[in-house]
């Protein structure tokens, strides 16, 4: 198995968007496959957030994970988020989801970001095994969810001071419109997250 940036595989955007839509589209009654595809197209940066990583086995895509500025509209104070973790049914149970999460965590650390967030309604133990810690319980999108975080060791000297991080976060949120992500095809957390 290998994991690569979606920036190198833009032809897979419709495939991965369809996975996500089929899995979580019911959570977005005003959305459509087209809006989710467009939303994923905006998450294709190579070395910064928002971005997506794709797992391959034998040359075929088998899973994906996304890093976004905001994945929980009620928690815009937290940044950035792991979202959209998905592994195709026939490839589950082989560690692909864990590998995707670890890959995303490593990439965030390489970006100089030392903390990452997610929310889950059903996979708290999965994430705890990967080192994540619960920081809150909430009710979101009609479900009870656990908000989780993990702190990473930052690679090199790219750790952003708090003031700069907040500035980057504010700029990034202004550019992506966190409060409007649902209408733009915001991706719910993964099957592992749900």
VENFENBEL-V465268 format. One record per residue. N is the residue number from 1. PHI is phi in radians with two decimals (* if undefined). PSI is psi in degrees with one decimal (none if undefined). Layout:
n=N phi=PHI psi=PSI
n=N phi=PHI psi=PSI
This chain:
n=1 phi=* psi=141.5
n=2 phi=-2.31 psi=154.7
n=3 phi=-2.16 psi=129.8
n=4 phi=-2.37 psi=160.5
n=5 phi=-1.21 psi=139.5
n=6 phi=-1.13 psi=-19.5
n=7 phi=-1.01 psi=-24.9
n=8 phi=-1.63 psi=0.8
n=9 phi=-2.48 psi=49.4
n=10 phi=-1.04 psi=-23.4
n=11 phi=-1.13 psi=-16.8
n=12 phi=-1.53 psi=-5.9
n=13 phi=-0.93 psi=-49.0
n=14 phi=-1.10 psi=-35.0
n=15 phi=-1.14 psi=-49.5
n=16 phi=-1.21 psi=-39.2
n=17 phi=-1.05 psi=-38.7
n=18 phi=-1.14 psi=-40.6
n=19 phi=-0.97 psi=-51.0
n=20 phi=-1.12 psi=-44.8
n=21 phi=-1.07 psi=-45.3
n=22 phi=-1.12 psi=-32.3
n=23 phi=-1.42 psi=-42.7
n=24 phi=-2.19 psi=5.1
n=25 phi=-1.01 psi=-29.8
n=26 phi=-1.08 psi=-22.1
n=27 phi=-1.39 psi=-6.3
n=28 phi=-2.26 psi=75.9
n=29 phi=-1.06 psi=-23.7
n=30 phi=-1.62 psi=-1.4
n=31 phi=-1.56 psi=178.3
n=32 phi=-2.66 psi=166.3
n=33 phi=-1.01 psi=-39.0
n=34 phi=-1.10 psi=-44.0
n=35 phi=-1.19 psi=-35.1
n=36 phi=-1.24 psi=-35.6
n=37 phi=-1.11 psi=-44.9
n=38 phi=-1.11 psi=-38.8
n=39 phi=-1.06 psi=-42.2
n=40 phi=-1.19 psi=-35.2
n=41 phi=-1.01 psi=-30.1
n=42 phi=-1.43 psi=-2.2
n=43 phi=-2.02 psi=49.2
n=44 phi=-2.20 psi=23.1
n=45 phi=-1.20 psi=155.2
n=46 phi=-1.46 psi=-52.5
n=47 phi=-2.13 psi=21.1
n=48 phi=-2.66 psi=167.7
n=49 phi=-1.55 psi=135.8
n=50 phi=-1.53 psi=142.7
n=51 phi=-2.62 psi=167.4
n=52 phi=-2.40 psi=144.5
n=53 phi=-2.09 psi=144.6
n=54 phi=-2.10 psi=133.5
n=55 phi=-1.65 psi=137.6
n=56 phi=-2.16 psi=142.3
n=57 phi=-2.27 psi=125.8
n=58 phi=0.98 psi=33.9
n=59 phi=1.43 psi=-3.6
n=60 phi=-1.83 psi=139.5
n=61 phi=-1.23 psi=134.4
n=62 phi=-2.22 psi=-6.7
n=63 phi=-3.06 psi=168.3
n=64 phi=-2.70 psi=161.3
n=65 phi=-2.56 psi=147.3
n=66 phi=-2.16 psi=146.2
n=67 phi=-1.95 psi=126.2
n=68 phi=-2.27 psi=162.6
n=69 phi=-1.24 psi=-41.4
n=70 phi=-2.57 psi=124.6
n=71 phi=-2.07 psi=-3.7
n=72 phi=-2.38 psi=103.4
n=73 phi=-1.00 psi=-25.2
n=74 phi=-1.46 psi=-4.8
n=75 phi=-2.25 psi=58.2
n=76 phi=-1.22 psi=-8.6
n=77 phi=-1.34 psi=-14.9
n=78 phi=-1.75 psi=138.5
n=79 phi=-2.79 psi=141.4
n=80 phi=-1.55 psi=-179.8
n=81 phi=-2.16 psi=143.8
n=82 phi=-1.58 psi=130.2
n=83 phi=-2.59 psi=168.0
n=84 phi=1.08 psi=29.2
n=85 phi=-1.22 psi=122.3
n=86 phi=-2.54 psi=136.6
n=87 phi=-2.24 psi=132.5
n=88 phi=-1.05 psi=146.2
n=89 phi=-0.91 psi=-41.6
n=90 phi=-1.27 psi=-9.0
n=91 phi=-1.91 psi=4.3
n=92 phi=-1.30 psi=155.2
n=93 phi=1.47 psi=10.7
n=94 phi=-2.04 psi=12.0
n=95 phi=1.51 psi=7.6
n=96 phi=-1.19 psi=-42.6
n=97 phi=-1.05 psi=-45.2
n=98 phi=-1.08 psi=-41.6
n=99 phi=-1.13 psi=-40.0
n=100 phi=-1.11 psi=-43.2
n=101 phi=-1.09 psi=-47.5
n=102 phi=-1.07 psi=-38.8
n=103 phi=-1.10 psi=-47.1
n=104 phi=-1.06 psi=-41.2
n=105 phi=-1.08 psi=-43.4
n=106 phi=-1.12 psi=-40.1
n=107 phi=-1.15 psi=-39.2
n=108 phi=-1.08 psi=-44.1
n=109 phi=-1.08 psi=-40.4
n=110 phi=-1.09 psi=-29.3
n=111 phi=-1.34 psi=-6.1
n=112 phi=1.55 psi=14.5
n=113 phi=-1.78 psi=129.5
n=114 phi=-1.77 psi=-4.9
n=115 phi=-2.42 psi=143.9
n=116 phi=-2.38 psi=150.2
n=117 phi=-2.20 psi=160.5
n=118 phi=-2.75 psi=166.8
n=119 phi=-2.29 psi=150.5
n=120 phi=-2.55 psi=146.1
n=121 phi=-1.80 psi=-15.1
n=122 phi=-2.52 psi=-1.7
n=123 phi=-2.10 psi=30.2
n=124 phi=-0.96 psi=-46.2
n=125 phi=-1.11 psi=-38.7
n=126 phi=-0.96 psi=-49.5
n=127 phi=-1.26 psi=-35.7
n=128 phi=-1.05 psi=-37.2
n=129 phi=-1.12 psi=-22.4
n=130 phi=-1.66 psi=5.2
n=131 phi=1.76 psi=0.5
n=132 phi=-1.31 psi=152.4
n=133 phi=-2.19 psi=139.9
n=134 phi=-1.27 psi=136.6
n=135 phi=-2.13 psi=-13.6
n=136 phi=-2.88 psi=154.5
n=137 phi=-1.99 psi=141.6
n=138 phi=-2.62 psi=171.2
n=139 phi=-2.04 psi=117.4
n=140 phi=-2.50 psi=133.9
n=141 phi=0.88 psi=41.7
n=142 phi=1.37 psi=10.8
n=143 phi=-2.35 psi=153.3
n=144 phi=-1.38 psi=129.0
n=145 phi=-2.28 psi=156.3
n=146 phi=-1.91 psi=126.7
n=147 phi=-1.58 psi=130.9
n=148 phi=-2.23 psi=159.3
n=149 phi=-2.51 psi=160.7
n=150 phi=-2.53 psi=143.9
n=151 phi=-1.88 psi=132.3
n=152 phi=-1.94 psi=158.2
n=153 phi=-1.42 psi=124.3
n=154 phi=-1.34 psi=136.9
n=155 phi=-1.44 psi=133.8
n=156 phi=1.14 psi=-148.1
n=157 phi=-1.96 psi=28.0
n=158 phi=-1.58 psi=15.0
n=159 phi=-1.16 psi=125.6
n=160 phi=-1.46 psi=130.8
n=161 phi=-1.08 psi=153.6
n=162 phi=-0.91 psi=-46.0
n=163 phi=-1.07 psi=-43.0
n=164 phi=-1.20 psi=-40.2
n=165 phi=-1.03 psi=-44.9
n=166 phi=-1.13 psi=-37.9
n=167 phi=-1.13 psi=-45.9
n=168 phi=-1.09 psi=-41.1
n=169 phi=-1.09 psi=-48.2
n=170 phi=-1.06 psi=-43.3
n=171 phi=-1.12 psi=-44.0
n=172 phi=-1.13 psi=-43.9
n=173 phi=-1.14 psi=-37.9
n=174 phi=-1.10 psi=-37.1
n=175 phi=-1.31 psi=-29.1
n=176 phi=-1.76 psi=-16.1
n=177 phi=1.13 psi=62.8
n=178 phi=-0.87 psi=-42.2
n=179 phi=-1.17 psi=-15.4
n=180 phi=-1.91 psi=14.8
n=181 phi=-1.12 psi=-34.2
n=182 phi=-1.06 psi=-43.5
n=183 phi=-1.21 psi=-21.6
n=184 phi=-1.66 psi=8.4
n=185 phi=1.55 psi=42.0
n=186 phi=-1.08 psi=138.2
n=187 phi=-1.58 psi=132.2
n=188 phi=-1.26 psi=163.3
n=189 phi=-1.07 psi=167.0
n=190 phi=-1.21 psi=171.9
n=191 phi=-0.95 psi=-40.9
n=192 phi=-1.14 psi=-28.1
n=193 phi=-1.47 psi=-21.1
n=194 phi=-1.60 psi=none
